[in-house]
Amino acid sequence: MDFWLSFLPIIIYILLIILLVIGIILGIKSIITVNKVEKVVDDVNEKVESLRGLFQIVDFTTDKLVTMTDKIVEGVSMVAQKLFFHKKNKKIEEDK
């Protein structure tokens, strides 16, 4: 019994030391991985920043096209409304 009381704490201490070493190694590996990911994110951010001007030009162009098509659709709908509803308004006035 005395053997187990002196032997088991030694085994537990050895296992705890191994666990601590594994934790330190995993911590160092995770720090290295985070640094690599940070470099990739910085690189992607720089590339997106270089394309910002292009995105602004595309945004400006689409805004102008939407404005132009809205005016065209509004004009066509106004002409159609005058053609179709003008006849109905005449019929209503004749009935009165």
C-alpha positions in Angstrom: 0.0 0.0 0.0 2.9 2.4 0.8 4.2 1.7 -2.7 1.0 2.9 -4.4 0.8 6.0 -2.1 4.3 7.0 -3.3 4.0 5.8 -6.9 0.6 7.3 -7.9 1.5 11.0 -7.1 4.7 10.6 -9.2 2.6 9.2 -12.2 0.1 12.1 -11.8 2.9 14.7 -11.7 4.5 13.2 -14.8 1.1 13.2 -16.6 0.5 16.8 -15.6 3.9 17.8 -16.9 3.2 16.1 -20.2 -0.2 17.8 -20.4 1.4 21.2 -19.6 4.1 20.7 -22.4 1.3 19.7 -24.9 -0.7 22.8 -23.9 2.4 25.1 -24.4 3.1 23.5 -27.8 -0.5 23.9 -28.9 -0.5 27.5 -27.7 2.6 28.3 -29.7 1.1 26.6 -32.8 -2.1 28.6 -32.4 -0.2 31.9 -32.1 1.7 31.1 -35.3 -1.5 30.2 -37.1 -3.2 33.4 -36.0 -0.2 35.4 -37.2 -0.4 33.7 -40.6 -4.1 34.3 -40.9 -3.6 38.0 -39.9 -1.1 38.4 -42.8 -3.6 36.9 -45.3 -6.3 39.2 -44.0 -4.0 42.2 -44.4 -3.1 41.1 -47.9 -6.8 40.7 -48.9 -7.6 44.1 -47.3 -4.9 45.8 -49.4 -6.2 44.2 -52.6 -9.8 45.3 -51.8 -8.6 48.8 -51.0 -6.9 48.9 -54.4 -10.2 48.1 -56.1 -12.2 50.6 -54.2 -12.0 53.1 -57.1 -13.3 50.6 -59.5 -16.2 49.8 -57.1 -17.0 53.5 -56.8 -17.1 53.9 -60.6 -19.4 50.9 -61.0 -21.7 52.2 -58.2 -21.8 55.7 -59.9 -22.6 54.1 -63.3 -25.4 51.9 -61.9 -26.9 54.9 -60.1 -27.0 56.9 -63.3 -28.4 54.0 -65.3 -31.2 53.4 -62.7 -32.1 57.1 -62.7 -32.2 57.1 -66.5 -34.3 54.0 -66.7 -36.7 55.3 -64.1 -37.3 58.4 -66.1 -37.8 56.4 -69.3 -40.3 54.1 -67.6 -42.1 57.1 -66.0 -42.4 58.7 -69.4 -43.7 55.6 -71.1 -46.2 55.0 -68.3 -47.3 58.6 -68.5 -47.9 58.3 -72.3 -49.7 55.0 -71.8 -51.8 56.5 -69.1 -52.8 59.5 -71.3 -53.7 57.2 -74.2 -55.8 54.6 -72.3 -57.3 56.7 -69.5 -58.1 59.7 -71.6 -60.8 57.7 -73.5 -62.3 56.6 -70.2 -62.4 60.1 -68.9 -64.2 61.3 -72.0 -66.8 58.5 -71.6 -67.4 59.5 -68.0 -67.9 63.2 -69.0 -70.3 62.2 -71.8 -72.4 60.2 -69.4 -72.8 63.1 -67.0 
